[in-house]
Each structure stands twice: as C-alpha cells, then as structure tokens.
Amino acid sequence: MALDTWLIYLAASIGLSLTPGPNGLLALTHGALYGPGKTLATIGGGALGFVGGIGLSMFGIASVLSLAGELLLVMKVVGGLYLVWLGVQVWRSPAPGGGMVQPGGEVNGWAMARQGFFSALANPKVILFFAAFLPQFIDPAASLWLQFVIMAATFALVECLTELSIAGFAGRVSGWLQRSGKGFNRACGSLFMLIGSWLPLSR
C-alpha cells in the first residue's frame, strides 16, 4: 500500500472510530464499572471483532449479505437481540466506580472480551459499511492478504486507542458516576436496548 493511500486510510479510520457506536458505549460503561485497566479485555475483544468484520467484507461475505435480503434480516434480528440483552446486563450492573466487580465474584476478562467481540459483529451493517469503505483504498493488483493485514491492523489500533481514551475518561470521573448511582447504568443500558431495537427496522 502506498504511503499516501495509507495516510488517507488512517485519517478515515480515526474519523470512523470517533463515531459513536455500541463498542464505544461499552468501553465507557466498562471503564466506569471496572476501570480502564480491566476494560482492556473489552477493547481487545472489540478489536478482534472489527478485524473479523474487515475480513468478511474484503473476502466476499458482504456481497452475499447485500444480495440475500432475508439473510441480512435474520442477522439484524440476532444482532439486535444481542444488543438488547447486553443493555439489560448493563442496566442491572452495580453502580459505577472504578475497580468494582460483578456480583458474586471477580470480573471475568474473557466474558468482557466476548462482549466486546460480539458487540463489534452484532451489527451486520458494519460488514456492509466496510465493504463500501475499503474498496476505495484497495489496489487490485497487489496482494489482498497483505492489504488486509495492513488495513485491519491500522483500524484495530486506532479503535483500541480511541476506546482506551473513552475508558480512561470514564475511570477519571468514576467518583461522580458512583454518586450518580444506577442512573448512569440505566441510561447506557437504555441506549444499548434502543440500538438493538432499531437495528432490525433499519434499511
């Protein structure tokens, strides 16, 4: 990939990562609940999910989804139900405060990573979006695998840094969030449920 093309892709990736979405909201919530250190598991899982989405887009799954309307609808419903379930879990979480644990035990890093991973893949429109976004930077004469590695690594790194900043911000204001009690959790949980309910209805 030419350097000037990569720089444009990097700038576009930064803009995309700053767009509000389920993974940024999850990083904010987990950063408030458990602190930015433990939220690294969530962020890492989300990065892997985005890498998977980029891979599916670049290697043809997106074209199948764009043609098979019924399959896309099924994936939207499944993804929406997952986000609604995630919203319920956030709603029921303890009042935020950096370093708090889930009821009944330590924070499960694998569970947090899974939430980040599936949150990134829950919206099939992410795959379609990457399918429309990535071809602008792909050189058909060059190795597709090498370009995939460069693009996926770049976007994953940008997304990780963005979400880590969000989690760090949430951790710094955890005192205020703790005083706010359950209100913060209910607001974030409601947003997840709203996104999940809207997803199957979106075009």
C-alpha positions in Angstrom: 0.0 0.0 0.0 1.4 3.4 -1.0 2.2 5.7 1.9 -0.2 8.5 0.8 -3.0 6.0 0.4 -2.3 4.6 3.9 -2.3 8.1 5.4 -5.7 8.8 3.9 -7.0 5.5 5.2 -5.5 6.3 8.7 -7.3 9.6 8.7 -10.6 8.0 7.7 -10.1 5.3 10.3 -9.7 7.9 13.0 -12.9 9.6 11.9 -14.8 6.3 11.9 -13.5 5.3 15.4 -14.7 8.7 16.8 -18.3 8.0 15.5 -20.5 6.9 18.4 -21.4 3.2 18.4 -22.0 0.2 20.6 -18.3 -0.5 21.2 -17.5 3.0 22.4 -20.5 2.9 24.7 -19.4 -0.5 26.0 -15.9 0.9 26.7 -17.4 3.8 28.5 -19.6 1.6 30.6 -16.9 -1.0 31.5 -14.4 1.8 32.1 -16.8 3.3 34.7 -17.6 0.0 36.3 -14.2 -1.7 36.4 -11.6 0.9 35.5 -9.6 1.3 32.2 -7.1 -1.4 33.0 -9.7 -4.2 33.1 -11.5 -2.7 30.2 -8.5 -3.6 28.0 -10.2 -7.1 27.7 -13.3 -5.5 26.3 -11.3 -3.3 23.9 -9.2 -6.2 22.7 -12.3 -8.3 22.0 -13.9 -5.5 20.1 -10.7 -5.0 18.0 -10.8 -8.7 17.1 -14.5 -8.3 16.1 -13.7 -5.4 13.8 -10.8 -7.3 12.3 -13.3 -10.1 11.6 -15.7 -7.6 10.1 -13.0 -6.2 7.8 -12.0 -9.8 6.8 -15.6 -10.8 6.0 -16.0 -7.6 3.9 -12.8 -7.9 2.0 -13.3 -11.6 1.2 -16.8 -11.6 -0.1 -19.4 -12.2 2.7 -20.6 -8.6 2.3 -21.7 -9.3 -1.3 -23.7 -12.3 -0.2 -25.4 -10.2 2.5 -26.2 -7.4 0.1 -28.0 -9.8 -2.3 -29.7 -12.1 0.3 -32.2 -9.7 2.0 -33.7 -12.5 4.1 -30.3 -13.5 5.5 -29.5 -9.9 6.3 -32.8 -9.5 8.1 -32.0 -12.6 10.2 -28.6 -11.3 11.1 -30.1 -7.9 12.0 -32.6 -9.6 14.3 -30.0 -11.8 16.0 -27.6 -8.8 16.4 -30.4 -6.6 17.7 -31.4 -9.2 20.3 -27.8 -9.5 21.5 -27.5 -5.7 21.9 -30.9 -5.7 23.8 -29.6 -8.5 26.1 -26.3 -6.5 26.6 -28.4 -3.5 27.5 -30.3 -5.5 30.1 -27.0 -6.6 31.6 -25.7 -3.1 31.8 -29.0 -1.9 33.3 -28.6 -4.5 36.1 -24.9 -3.8 36.8 -23.8 -2.3 40.1 -23.4 1.4 40.5 -20.3 2.6 38.6 -17.0 3.1 40.4 -13.5 2.2 39.1 -12.5 -1.3 40.1 -15.9 -2.6 41.1 -16.6 -6.3 40.4 -19.6 -8.1 39.2 -22.0 -9.5 41.8 -20.7 -12.9 43.1 -17.1 -12.8 42.0 -14.2 -11.3 40.2 -14.5 -9.6 36.9 -14.3 -12.2 34.1 -11.9 -10.9 31.5 -12.9 -13.5 29.0 -16.6 -12.5 29.4 -15.7 -8.9 28.9 -13.7 -9.8 25.7 -16.6 -11.8 24.4 -18.9 -8.8 24.9 -16.6 -6.6 23.0 -16.1 -9.1 20.2 -19.8 -9.8 19.7 -20.7 -6.1 20.1 -18.5 -5.3 17.1 -20.0 -8.1 15.0 -23.6 -7.8 16.2 -24.4 -5.3 13.5 -24.2 -6.8 10.0 -24.3 -3.3 8.6 -20.7 -2.9 9.9 -19.7 -5.6 7.3 -21.6 -3.8 4.6 -20.1 -0.5 5.6 -16.6 -1.8 5.4 -17.5 -3.4 2.0 -18.3 0.1 0.7 -15.5 1.8 2.6 -12.5 -0.4 2.0 -12.5 -0.7 -1.9 -11.6 2.9 -2.1 -8.2 2.0 -0.7 -7.6 -1.5 -2.2 -5.1 -2.0 -5.0 -6.5 -5.0 -7.0 -3.0 -5.6 -8.5 -1.4 -6.0 -5.1 -1.7 -8.8 -2.5 -5.1 -8.8 -1.0 -3.9 -10.6 2.1 -1.1 -8.1 2.8 -3.5 -5.2 2.3 -6.0 -6.9 4.7 -3.3 -7.2 7.4 -2.3 -3.5 7.0 -5.9 -2.2 7.0 -7.1 -4.5 9.8 -4.1 -3.7 12.0 -4.4 0.0 11.4 -8.1 0.2 12.2 -7.8 -2.1 15.2 -5.0 0.0 16.6 -6.9 3.3 16.1 -10.1 1.8 17.6 -8.2 0.4 20.6 -6.6 3.8 21.3 -9.9 5.6 21.0 -11.8 3.2 23.2 -9.0 3.2 25.8 -9.3 7.0 25.9 -13.0 6.7 26.5 -12.5 4.1 29.2 -9.8 6.3 30.8 -12.2 9.3 30.8 -14.9 7.1 32.5 -12.4 5.9 35.1 -11.3 9.5 35.9 -14.9 10.6 36.6 -15.9 7.4 38.3 -16.4 9.3 41.6 -19.1 11.4 40.0 -20.5 8.3 38.3 -20.6 6.4 41.6 -22.6 9.2 43.2 -25.0 9.1 40.3 -25.9 5.6 41.3 -27.9 3.5 38.9 -28.8 6.4 36.6 -25.7 6.0 34.5 -26.2 2.3 34.0 -29.8 2.7 33.1 -29.0 5.4 30.6 -26.3 3.3 28.9 -28.5 0.2 29.1 -31.3 2.0 27.5 -29.1 3.2 24.7 -28.0 -0.4 24.0 -31.6 -1.6 24.0 -32.6 1.3 21.7 -29.9 0.5 19.3 -30.8 -3.2 19.4 -34.5 -2.4 18.8 -33.7 -0.1 15.9 -31.3 -2.4 14.1 -33.9 -4.9 12.6 -36.0 -1.9 11.5 -33.2 -0.1 9.7 -32.8 -0.3 6.0 
